[in-house]
Amino acid sequence: MFAADGDARAKKNEIKPWQQKMWCIPPDADAEFVCAMENVLEVYKRPYDPERPVVCFDEKSKQLVARWPVPIPAAPGRVECHDYEYVRNGTANLFMLVEPLRVGGTWT
């Protein structure tokens, strides 16, 4: 039998799979790697210089999917219904560039 929401017998689950730890320095990295990483991190401490801007780059791969079968749209008194199946339409790479030290100003 399952405990209802708010039931005094309910216990919190200690496992939280959506929470993850991420780090940049691998456990087996040597002193040379750590020194190079510290040099990179020092860049973010520099004052803003429009002649030599700090530009950060990131990318993410994203799966492109289409719903199949077509979802049944929401109606008065009924939420949208959709199946767990989907059609895979390949992947896309998303790229982002940002200048984190720039404050205000106009983009040209």
N, CA and C atoms as an extended XYZ file, in Angstrom:
324
Properties=species:S:1:pos:R:3:atomname:S:1:resname:S:1:resid:I:1 pbc="F F F"
N         0.851       -1.179        0.000 N   MET     1
C         0.000        0.000        0.000 CA  MET     1
C         0.896        1.242        0.000 C   MET     1
N         0.520        2.249       -0.780 N   PHE     2
C         1.285        3.475       -0.882 CA  PHE     2
C         0.759        4.520        0.081 C   PHE     2
N         1.674        5.268        0.681 N   ALA     3
C         1.269        6.348        1.572 CA  ALA     3
C         0.797        7.530        0.736 C   ALA     3
N        -0.261        8.172        1.163 N   ALA     4
C        -0.797        9.331        0.448 CA  ALA     4
C         0.100       10.537        0.679 C   ALA     4
N        -0.031       11.551       -0.190 N   ASP     5
C         0.743       12.778       -0.003 CA  ASP     5
C         0.489       13.337        1.378 C   ASP     5
N         1.562       13.700        2.071 N   GLY     6
C         1.422       14.287        3.388 CA  GLY     6
C         1.241       13.273        4.502 C   GLY     6
N         1.200       11.986        4.174 N   ASP     7
C         1.027       10.953        5.184 CA  ASP     7
C         2.259       10.935        6.085 C   ASP     7
N         2.062       10.821        7.371 N   ALA     8
C         3.158       10.834        8.338 CA  ALA     8
C         4.099        9.648        8.136 C   ALA     8
N         3.608        8.559        7.546 N   ARG     9
C         4.442        7.379        7.322 CA  ARG     9
C         5.310        7.504        6.078 C   ARG     9
N         5.047        8.504        5.259 N   ALA    10
C         5.810        8.665        4.018 CA  ALA    10
C         7.252        9.034        4.346 C   ALA    10
N         8.198        8.420        3.622 N   LYS    11
C         9.607        8.699        3.818 CA  LYS    11
C        10.172        9.300        2.538 C   LYS    11
N        11.104       10.225        2.708 N   LYS    12
C        11.752       10.827        1.542 CA  LYS    12
C        12.693        9.813        0.916 C   LYS    12
N        12.735        9.831       -0.398 N   ASN    13
C        13.646        8.973       -1.125 CA  ASN    13
C        15.030        9.604       -1.085 C   ASN    13
N        16.033        8.871       -0.641 N   GLU    14
C        17.392        9.394       -0.547 CA  GLU    14
C        18.045        9.523       -1.922 C   GLU    14
N        17.584        8.747       -2.892 N   ILE    15
C        18.153        8.791       -4.236 CA  ILE    15
C        17.439        9.872       -5.033 C   ILE    15
N        18.216       10.800       -5.600 N   LYS    16
C        17.659       11.885       -6.400 CA  LYS    16
C        18.384       11.885       -7.742 C   LYS    16
N        17.933       11.047       -8.689 N   PRO    17
C        18.676       10.871       -9.943 CA  PRO    17
C        18.777       12.127      -10.794 C   PRO    17
N        17.925       13.113      -10.582 N   TRP    18
C        17.983       14.344      -11.371 CA  TRP    18
C        19.119       15.253      -10.896 C   TRP    18
N        19.653       14.989       -9.710 N   GLN    19
C        20.759       15.798       -9.204 CA  GLN    19
C        22.075       15.133       -9.607 C   GLN    19
N        22.980       15.922      -10.173 N   GLN    20
C        24.262       15.392      -10.604 CA  GLN    20
C        25.365       16.356      -10.216 C   GLN    20
N        26.534       15.817       -9.964 N   LYS    21
C        27.706       16.640       -9.714 CA  LYS    21
C        28.570       16.596      -10.966 C   LYS    21
N        29.139       17.745      -11.304 N   MET    22
C        30.003       17.815      -12.474 CA  MET    22
C        31.236       18.626      -12.103 C   MET    22
N        32.352       18.223      -12.577 N   TRP    23
C        33.563       18.960      -12.303 CA  TRP    23
C        34.411       18.974      -13.565 C   TRP    23
N        35.341       19.886      -13.605 N   CYS    24
C        36.164       20.077      -14.792 CA  CYS    24
C        37.495       19.346      -14.688 C   CYS    24
N        38.010       19.223      -13.498 N   ILE    25
C        39.327       18.609      -13.335 CA  ILE    25
C        39.155       17.115      -13.074 C   ILE    25
N        39.607       16.269      -14.008 N   PRO    26
C        39.477       14.833      -13.797 CA  PRO    26
C        40.324       14.369      -12.622 C   PRO    26
N        39.904       13.316      -11.946 N   PRO    27
C        40.626       12.833      -10.756 CA  PRO    27
C        42.088       12.470      -11.019 C   PRO    27
N        42.400       12.018      -12.238 N   ASP    28
C        43.771       11.598      -12.516 CA  ASP    28
C        44.598       12.695      -13.203 C   ASP    28
N        44.122       13.958      -13.159 N   ALA    29
C        44.840       15.068      -13.792 CA  ALA    29
C        46.147       15.339      -13.064 C   ALA    29
N        47.141       15.764      -13.832 N   ASP    30
C        48.434       16.074      -13.234 CA  ASP    30
C        48.541       17.569      -12.929 C   ASP    30
N        49.619       17.960      -12.311 N   ALA    31
C        49.821       19.351      -11.907 CA  ALA    31
C        49.842       20.286      -13.105 C   ALA    31
N        50.360       19.832      -14.244 N   GLU    32
C        50.400       20.671      -15.447 CA  GLU    32
C        48.983       21.015      -15.909 C   GLU    32
N        48.082       20.027      -15.877 N   PHE    33
C        46.688       20.268      -16.263 CA  PHE    33
C        46.032       21.264      -15.311 C   PHE    33
N        46.224       21.071      -14.015 N   VAL    34
C        45.626       21.959      -13.017 CA  VAL    34
C        46.132       23.380      -13.207 C   VAL    34
N        47.416       23.547      -13.482 N   CYS    35
C        47.992       24.869      -13.709 CA  CYS    35
C        47.364       25.528      -14.941 C   CYS    35
N        47.210       24.775      -16.016 N   ALA    36
C        46.598       25.314      -17.236 CA  ALA    36
C        45.149       25.728      -16.971 C   ALA    36
N        44.406       24.927      -16.196 N   MET    37
C        43.013       25.252      -15.873 CA  MET    37
C        42.944       26.514      -15.019 C   MET    37
N        43.858       26.662      -14.075 N   GLU    38
C        43.883       27.872      -13.246 CA  GLU    38
C        44.177       29.106      -14.100 C   GLU    38
N        45.020       28.965      -15.118 N   ASN    39
C        45.288       30.079      -16.033 CA  ASN    39
C        44.022       30.478      -16.795 C   ASN    39
N        43.255       29.502      -17.219 N   VAL    40
C        41.998       29.794      -17.913 CA  VAL    40
C        41.043       30.525      -16.969 C   VAL    40
N        40.936       30.076      -15.739 N   LEU    41
C        40.020       30.703      -14.782 CA  LEU    41
C        40.438       32.132      -14.444 C   LEU    41
N        41.726       32.430      -14.505 N   GLU    42
C        42.213       33.789      -14.259 CA  GLU    42
C        41.690       34.775      -15.298 C   GLU    42
N        41.394       34.295      -16.496 N   VAL    43
C        40.879       35.161      -17.559 CA  VAL    43
C        39.597       35.852      -17.108 C   VAL    43
N        38.759       35.154      -16.353 N   TYR    44
C        37.473       35.717      -15.923 CA  TYR    44
C        37.633       36.790      -14.838 C   TYR    44
N        38.813       36.921      -14.282 N   LYS    45
C        39.062       37.942      -13.262 CA  LYS    45
C        39.563       39.250      -13.880 C   LYS    45
N        39.861       39.222      -15.175 N   ARG    46
C        40.376       40.419      -15.833 CA  ARG    46
C        39.293       41.501      -15.898 C   ARG    46
N        39.699       42.775      -15.844 N   PRO    47
C        38.714       43.841      -16.053 CA  PRO    47
C        38.285       43.860      -17.523 C   PRO    47
N        37.109       44.393      -17.776 N   TYR    48
C        36.591       44.437      -19.138 CA  TYR    48
C        37.474       45.310      -20.025 C   TYR    48
N        37.831       44.792      -21.191 N   ASP    49
C        38.625       45.526      -22.174 CA  ASP    49
C        37.957       45.348      -23.533 C   ASP    49
N        37.339       46.409      -24.075 N   PRO    50
C        36.633       46.268      -25.356 CA  PRO    50
C        37.563       45.886      -26.509 C   PRO    50
N        38.860       46.147      -26.369 N   GLU    51
C        39.816       45.774      -27.414 CA  GLU    51
C        40.162       44.284      -27.376 C   GLU    51
N        40.001       43.666      -26.209 N   ARG    52
C        40.294       42.236      -26.036 CA  ARG    52
C        39.187       41.592      -25.211 C   ARG    52
N        37.997       41.452      -25.786 N   PRO    53
C        36.869       40.917      -25.021 CA  PRO    53
C        37.049       39.425      -24.695 C   PRO    53
N        36.502       39.034      -23.558 N   VAL    54
C        36.454       37.623      -23.175 CA  VAL    54
C        35.176       37.057      -23.779 C   VAL    54
N        35.314       36.034      -24.617 N   VAL    55
C        34.162       35.420      -25.271 CA  VAL    55
C        34.122       33.949      -24.872 C   VAL    55
N        32.970       33.509      -24.373 N   CYS    56
C        32.790       32.114      -23.969 CA  CYS    56
C        31.976       31.385      -25.039 C   CYS    56
N        32.290       30.134      -25.235 N   PHE    57
C        31.643       29.313      -26.249 CA  PHE    57
C        31.151       28.028      -25.591 C   PHE    57
N        29.944       27.614      -25.956 N   ASP    58
C        29.411       26.353      -25.455 CA  ASP    58
C        28.601       25.708      -26.560 C   ASP    58
N        28.500       24.395      -26.529 N   GLU    59
C        27.673       23.690      -27.497 CA  GLU    59
C        26.952       22.544      -26.815 C   GLU    59
N        25.813       22.169      -27.387 N   LYS    60
C        25.027       21.065      -26.854 CA  LYS    60
C        24.394       20.330      -28.018 C   LYS    60
N        24.439       19.030      -27.981 N   SER    61
C        23.770       18.207      -28.975 CA  SER    61
C        22.348       17.952      -28.486 C   SER    61
N        21.387       18.064      -29.369 N   LYS    62
C        19.985       17.887      -28.989 CA  LYS    62
C        19.323       16.937      -29.977 C   LYS    62
N        18.586       15.961      -29.467 N   GLN    63
C        17.846       15.036      -30.311 CA  GLN    63
C        16.573       15.719      -30.813 C   GLN    63
N        16.282       15.567      -32.096 N   LEU    64
C        15.076       16.151      -32.685 CA  LEU    64
C        14.023       15.059      -32.804 C   LEU    64
N        12.867       15.278      -32.205 N   VAL    65
C        11.815       14.270      -32.219 CA  VAL    65
C        10.487       14.893      -32.635 C   VAL    65
N         9.623       14.043      -33.175 N   ALA    66
C         8.257       14.444      -33.513 CA  ALA    66
C         7.314       13.482      -32.793 C   ALA    66
N         6.215       13.996      -32.323 N   ARG    67
C         5.226       13.149      -31.652 CA  ARG    67
C         4.541       12.244      -32.662 C   ARG    67
N         4.373       10.995      -32.278 N   TRP    68
C         3.614       10.063      -33.097 CA  TRP    68
C         2.980        9.054      -32.187 C   TRP    68
N         1.722        8.790      -32.284 N   PRO    69
C         0.770        9.467      -33.153 CA  PRO    69
C         0.537       10.908      -32.707 C   PRO    69
N        -0.159       11.664      -33.545 N   VAL    70
C        -0.425       13.070      -33.265 CA  VAL    70
C        -1.198       13.182      -31.948 C   VAL    70
N        -0.782       14.094      -31.050 N   PRO    71
C        -1.481       14.237      -29.768 CA  PRO    71
C        -2.941       14.662      -29.946 C   PRO    71
N        -3.760       14.245      -29.003 N   ILE    72
C        -5.159       14.686      -28.975 CA  ILE    72
C        -5.164       16.009      -28.218 C   ILE    72
N        -5.600       17.095      -28.877 N   PRO    73
C        -5.512       18.407      -28.228 CA  PRO    73
C        -6.390       18.518      -26.987 C   PRO    73
N        -6.006       19.460      -26.137 N   ALA    74
C        -6.796       19.734      -24.932 CA  ALA    74
C        -8.157       20.275      -25.342 C   ALA    74
N        -9.118       20.025      -24.506 N   ALA    75
C       -10.489       20.514      -24.712 CA  ALA    75
C       -11.036       20.894      -23.346 C   ALA    75
N       -12.151       21.588      -23.306 N   PRO    76
C       -12.718       21.947      -22.002 CA  PRO    76
C       -12.897       20.694      -21.125 C   PRO    76
N       -12.273       20.719      -19.966 N   GLY    77
C       -12.376       19.593      -19.031 CA  GLY    77
C       -11.434       18.439      -19.328 C   GLY    77
N       -10.550       18.582      -20.333 N   ARG    78
C        -9.634       17.482      -20.684 CA  ARG    78
C        -8.267       18.044      -21.065 C   ARG    78
N        -7.224       17.473      -20.505 N   VAL    79
C        -5.864       17.891      -20.838 CA  VAL    79
C        -5.430       17.227      -22.135 C   VAL    79
N        -4.358       17.747      -22.739 N   GLU    80
C        -3.821       17.144      -23.951 CA  GLU    80
C        -3.371       15.722      -23.648 C   GLU    80
N        -3.623       14.813      -24.567 N   CYS    81
C        -3.210       13.413      -24.416 CA  CYS    81
C        -2.215       13.076      -25.520 C   CYS    81
N        -1.103       12.461      -25.131 N   HIS    82
C        -0.139       12.038      -26.145 CA  HIS    82
C         0.476       10.712      -25.738 C   HIS    82
N         0.891        9.971      -26.744 N   ASP    83
C         1.501        8.669      -26.555 CA  ASP    83
C         2.972        8.839      -26.197 C   ASP    83
N         3.572        7.810      -25.641 N   TYR    84
C         4.991        7.869      -25.293 CA  TYR    84
C         5.874        7.669      -26.523 C   TYR    84
N         5.314        7.191      -27.630 N   GLU    85
C         6.103        6.960      -28.838 CA  GLU    85
C         6.459        8.275      -29.514 C   GLU    85
N         7.553        8.254      -30.247 N   TYR    86
C         7.972        9.420      -31.016 CA  TYR    86
C         8.772        8.955      -32.224 C   TYR    86
N         8.954        9.863      -33.172 N   VAL    87
C         9.765        9.597      -34.355 CA  VAL    87
C        11.044       10.407      -34.209 C   VAL    87
N        12.178        9.740      -34.353 N   ARG    88
C        13.468       10.435      -34.230 CA  ARG    88
C        13.787       11.109      -35.552 C   ARG    88
N        14.049       12.395      -35.510 N   ASN    89
C        14.355       13.168      -36.710 CA  ASN    89
C        15.800       13.653      -36.721 C   ASN    89
N        16.705       12.870      -36.175 N   GLY    90
C        18.111       13.230      -36.187 CA  GLY    90
C        18.509       14.053      -34.976 C   GLY    90
N        19.618       14.774      -35.128 N   THR    91
C        20.131       15.595      -34.040 CA  THR    91
C        20.512       16.970      -34.584 C   THR    91
N        20.676       17.895      -33.670 N   ALA    92
C        21.131       19.236      -34.019 CA  ALA    92
C        22.150       19.666      -32.972 C   ALA    92
N        23.089       20.478      -33.386 N   ASN    93
C        24.055       21.053      -32.452 CA  ASN    93
C        23.679       22.498      -32.199 C   ASN    93
N        23.555       22.855      -30.938 N   LEU    94
C        23.253       24.230      -30.554 CA  LEU    94
C        24.549       24.876      -30.097 C   LEU    94
N        24.826       26.059      -30.601 N   PHE    95
C        26.041       26.782      -30.244 CA  PHE    95
C        25.674       28.102      -29.587 C   PHE    95
N        26.412       28.477      -28.562 N   MET    96
C        26.168       29.741      -27.879 CA  MET    96
C        27.494       30.446      -27.645 C   MET    96
N        27.515       31.732      -27.971 N   LEU    97
C        28.660       32.587      -27.685 CA  LEU    97
C        28.167       33.717      -26.797 C   LEU    97
N        28.916       34.027      -25.760 N   VAL    98
C        28.521       35.097      -24.849 CA  VAL    98
C        29.767       35.853      -24.395 C   VAL    98
N        29.582       37.127      -24.193 N   GLU    99
C        30.654       37.985      -23.687 CA  GLU    99
C        30.274       38.354      -22.246 C   GLU    99
N        30.677       37.555      -21.248 N   PRO   100
C        30.160       37.709      -19.888 CA  PRO   100
C        30.549       39.006      -19.170 C   PRO   100
N        31.656       39.629      -19.557 N   LEU   101
C        32.094       40.830      -18.837 CA  LEU   101
C        31.468       42.097      -19.387 C   LEU   101
N        30.819       42.007      -20.542 N   ARG   102
C        30.215       43.199      -21.155 CA  ARG   102
C        28.956       43.574      -20.374 C   ARG   102
N        28.837       44.844      -20.019 N   VAL   103
C        27.667       45.323      -19.284 CA  VAL   103
C        27.051       46.460      -20.084 C   VAL   103
N        25.748       46.353      -20.354 N   GLY   104
C        25.066       47.427      -21.094 CA  GLY   104
C        25.603       47.537      -22.502 C   GLY   104
N        25.500       48.743      -23.056 N   GLY   105
C        25.996       48.972      -24.409 CA  GLY   105
C        25.015       48.469      -25.455 C   GLY   105
N        25.390       48.583      -26.682 N   THR   106
C        24.548       48.123      -27.789 CA  THR   106
C        25.273       47.037      -28.558 C   THR   106
N        24.512       46.160      -29.151 N   TRP   107
C        25.079       45.074      -29.953 CA  TRP   107
C        25.136       45.533      -31.385 C   TRP   107
N        26.255       45.311      -32.018 N   THR   108
C        26.393       45.724      -33.413 CA  THR   108
C        26.525       44.532      -34.313 C   THR   108
